[in-house]
């Protein structure tokens, strides 16, 4: 089989690795329009379950990813001068650039051709048995057939900016800061021994009230550095996601598609779906897409059948996480509802933000019920039964 992967992100690279492992005769080329090493972003997160899956698919790349990652088991929240700690599951961070470097190296070692500065236009599709559109949320290949794919994009309410810092955090850290124009908060986590990611988010009213909508890049970073001075311990915030060294404020794009394939063209990763960054699952989902697509192609020799199987399986797998991501985004969009709670209660509800029941109960009542549910099985069952029904009713 001749395969062309358009877009050199984690999904395309990992898919090429898995296809070469299961069928070395495949002729696979990954086309990336940007120069090598120019990737957007800082660090990405993943959890131990992904490592287990990677070890099953390709132990060598799994070992390389783990060796270049940093880990944590604690979540820390800073609110009104207090520090609250939660002990949770093992999490990991790895630099996006390093992850792509590792996957590209593994792909090349197996015989995959990885081309940089190779733009593939919709009217100049590669001659291949299968074309994998891994060209991201703004996928040109998907947009050229938007009517067929049924793409739906919904913009979030809040504004966010993706930054880096030389402060190396030893836990996944939240910092909520009150300003004269409302609350602004940061999610921060290490991805190497020298750097951390720091995502800053706020409501549009706070964004404009602070003047961040019109501030020059350097002035905006200086203001954010002052707001989060206690978090950063004198370390700078860095905005280096574009050639000019600046970072942009964005609104999150939740993207879905009615169908994921058209003939021999199939969508993967962010080209097919996105989930809000606050659940930290984008890279995990891209790699899982790659594994599912490769498995479907191995088990179903007919291309049409394989692509249909891939789409059905991934849609089913995604449903719980898409719901969790939607609820997570809404929790932050309604932060004033929770921020007045005692810090330990607020942090507990931050951890419960994926619950479909939480938006329908007063926060303090939910907190008490959740604590009681830890002791009473009947209450746990009632909570699991009622939450999804309320969520479906609200969307009806």
PANU-667802 format. One line per 4 residues: for each residue x, y, z of C-alpha. Coordinates in steps of 0.1 Angstrom, whole numbers. Each point is the difference from the previous one (the first is absolute). Last residue first. Example, Ala and Ser with C-alpha at 12.3 -4.5 7.8 and 13.67 -1.06 7.14 Angstrom:
% residues 2
137 -11 71 | -14 -34 7 $
% end
This chain:
% residues 396
-327 187 242 | 34 11 12 | -11 7 36 | -19 -33 1 $
31 -20 -10 | 21 16 28 | -28 -7 26 | -1 -36 -11 $
38 -3 1 | 1 12 36 | -29 -19 15 | 12 -36 -4 $
37 5 11 | -12 20 30 | -26 -25 10 | 25 -28 -2 $
25 19 23 | -28 7 24 | -9 -37 3 | 37 -8 5 $
3 22 30 | 35 10 14 | 15 19 -30 | -35 12 -8 $
0 20 32 | 29 21 -12 | -17 5 -34 | -32 10 17 $
18 25 21 | 18 15 -30 | -32 0 -21 | -18 20 28 $
29 25 1 | -1 4 -38 | -38 6 -2 | -12 -29 -23 $
-7 0 -37 | 35 8 -14 | 15 -29 21 | -21 -28 -13 $
18 -4 -33 | 32 -7 19 | 31 10 -19 | 7 29 24 $
5 -24 29 | 38 7 4 | -8 37 -1 | -27 -8 25 $
26 -13 25 | 21 30 -7 | -29 23 10 | -7 -20 31 $
37 2 11 | 1 37 -8 | -32 9 20 | -26 9 -26 $
-1 34 -17 | 16 -12 -32 | -28 -24 -8 | -28 19 -18 $
25 27 -10 | 18 -26 -22 | -29 -4 -24 | 20 -1 -32 $
25 -22 19 | -27 -26 8 | -14 3 -35 | 34 -10 -15 $
1 -30 23 | -35 -10 -9 | 8 0 -37 | 32 -19 6 $
-17 -27 21 | -27 -5 -27 | 27 -3 -27 | 18 -24 23 $
-30 -23 4 | -9 0 -37 | 36 -5 -14 | 1 -38 2 $
-32 -4 -19 | 10 25 -27 | 34 -18 -2 | -15 -34 -6 $
-26 11 -26 | 26 20 -19 | 26 -27 -1 | -26 -26 -11 $
-12 22 -28 | 36 6 -11 | 8 -37 0 | -32 -9 -20 $
8 25 -27 | 36 -11 -2 | -8 -38 -4 | 28 -19 17 $
-18 3 34 | 20 -11 31 | 33 17 -9 | -17 32 -12 $
-22 1 31 | 31 -4 22 | 19 28 -17 | -31 23 3 $
-4 -8 37 | 37 5 9 | 1 34 -19 | -32 11 17 $
15 -9 34 | 30 21 -8 | -22 30 -9 | -22 -5 31 $
30 0 23 | 14 31 -16 | -33 19 5 | -8 -13 35 $
9 27 25 | -35 3 14 | 4 38 2 | 10 0 -37 $
-36 -3 -11 | -6 -30 -24 | 6 1 -37 | -12 -23 -28 $
8 -12 -35 | 28 24 -12 | 11 1 36 | 11 -37 -2 $
-8 -19 -31 | -21 5 -31 | -2 -25 -29 | 3 5 -38 $
-3 -32 -21 | -36 7 -9 | -12 26 25 | 6 -7 36 $
-8 14 35 | -37 6 -1 | -23 25 18 | 31 18 12 $
7 16 34 | 21 30 10 | 1 18 34 | 20 32 -8 $
15 16 31 | 2 38 0 | 34 14 -6 | 25 25 13 $
31 -1 -21 | 37 -6 8 | 29 21 -11 | 35 -9 -11 $
-2 13 -35 | 2 -35 -15 | -29 -12 20 | -6 -20 32 $
26 17 22 | -18 19 28 | 22 -4 31 | -11 7 35 $
29 10 22 | 12 -16 33 | 0 21 31 | -18 -25 22 $
-25 -8 -28 | -31 -7 21 | 3 30 23 | 7 22 -30 $
-32 -11 -18 | -15 34 -4 | 34 17 -6 | 10 -26 -26 $
-34 4 -16 | 6 38 -3 | 35 -5 -14 | -13 -26 -25 $
-26 25 -12 | 26 28 -3 | 23 -22 -21 | -28 -10 -23 $
-14 35 -5 | -32 6 20 | -33 3 -19 | -21 -30 11 $
21 -3 32 | -14 33 12 | -8 -13 35 | -37 7 -6 $
1 -16 -34 | 13 -33 12 | -21 2 32 | -32 4 -20 $
10 -27 -25 | 3 -24 30 | 35 -13 9 | 26 -25 -9 $
38 -4 3 | 18 -32 -11 | 34 -4 15 | 23 -27 -14 $
31 -8 19 | 37 1 -8 | 35 -12 11 | -3 -35 12 $
-26 -8 -26 | -38 2 -4 | -9 17 32 | -36 10 8 $
-20 32 3 | -37 9 -3 | -6 37 5 | -29 21 12 $
-16 34 -4 | -29 13 21 | -18 32 -4 | 7 36 -11 $
16 13 32 | 20 -31 1 | -4 -34 18 | 26 -26 -7 $
-6 -38 -3 | 32 -21 -2 | -1 -37 -10 | 30 -23 1 $
7 -35 -13 | 28 -8 23 | 38 4 2 | -1 32 -20 $
31 12 -19 | 1 38 -3 | 16 8 -33 | -33 9 -15 $
-22 -7 -30 | -32 14 -14 | -33 -10 -16 | -26 28 2 $
-36 -3 9 | -33 19 -5 | -33 -13 13 | -32 -5 -18 $
7 -32 -20 | -5 0 -38 | -20 -28 -16 | 12 -15 -33 $
-21 -25 -20 | 14 -18 -30 | -25 -20 -21 | 27 -21 -17 $
-17 3 -34 | -8 36 2 | 35 9 13 | 17 -17 -30 $
28 24 -5 | -2 7 37 | 11 -35 8 | 32 1 -22 $
8 35 13 | -1 -12 36 | -5 30 24 | -3 -23 30 $
31 -19 -10 | 17 -13 -31 | -3 -37 7 | -19 -7 -31 $
10 -36 -9 | 0 -8 -37 | -4 -37 -9 | 8 -18 -33 $
23 28 -9 | 7 26 -28 | 4 31 22 | -28 26 -1 $
7 31 -20 | -34 18 0 | -3 -3 38 | 35 15 3 $
29 -20 15 | 28 23 14 | 34 -17 3 | 23 21 22 $
9 -32 18 | 0 -35 -14 | -1 -32 21 | 6 -32 -20 $
-9 -31 20 | 26 -27 0 | -2 -14 36 | 29 22 12 $
-18 30 -16 | -31 -6 21 | 20 -3 32 | 18 33 -7 $
-33 17 -9 | -16 -13 33 | 29 12 21 | 3 34 -16 $
-38 5 2 | 1 -7 37 | 30 23 5 | -17 29 -17 $
-32 -6 20 | 20 0 32 | -11 -28 23 | -22 1 31 $
-12 -29 21 | -28 -8 25 | -3 -28 26 | -34 1 16 $
-10 22 29 | 11 15 33 | -16 34 4 | 17 30 16 $
-14 33 10 | 20 32 4 | -16 31 14 | 8 36 -10 $
-34 7 -15 | 1 -32 -21 | 31 -20 -9 | -9 -36 -11 $
24 -29 0 | -5 -34 -18 | 23 -28 10 | 13 -31 -17 $
26 14 -23 | 21 -11 -30 | 27 13 -24 | 3 -15 -35 $
30 -8 -21 | 5 -36 11 | -38 -6 -2 | -1 10 -36 $
30 -21 -9 | -14 -31 18 | -33 4 -18 | 18 4 -34 $
18 -34 6 | -30 -18 15 | -21 5 -31 | -38 -7 1 $
-3 -17 34 | 25 24 16 | -19 30 -14 | -32 -12 16 $
16 -3 34 | 16 34 -4 | -34 15 -8 | -15 -14 32 $
28 17 20 | -13 35 -8 | 9 26 -27 | 9 36 -1 $
15 22 -27 | 29 25 3 | 6 32 -20 | -18 7 -32 $
4 5 -37 | 26 -21 -19 | 29 16 -17 | 25 -28 5 $
-1 -12 -36 | -13 26 -24 | -38 3 -4 | -22 -17 -27 $
3 -35 13 | -5 -29 -24 | 3 -35 15 | 8 -27 -26 $
-8 -37 3 | 7 -28 -25 | -14 -31 19 | 22 -31 -4 $
9 1 37 | -36 -10 9 | -8 -1 37 | 30 20 11 $
-2 24 -30 | -37 6 7 | 7 7 37 | 28 25 -7 $
-20 18 -27 | -30 3 25 | 24 15 26 | 13 26 -24 $
-35 10 -13 | -16 2 35 | 30 18 16 | 1 28 -25 $
17 0 -34 | -30 11 -21 | -11 -19 -31 | 6 -37 3 $
4 -17 -34 | -4 -38 -2 | 9 -25 -27 | -12 -35 8 $
% end
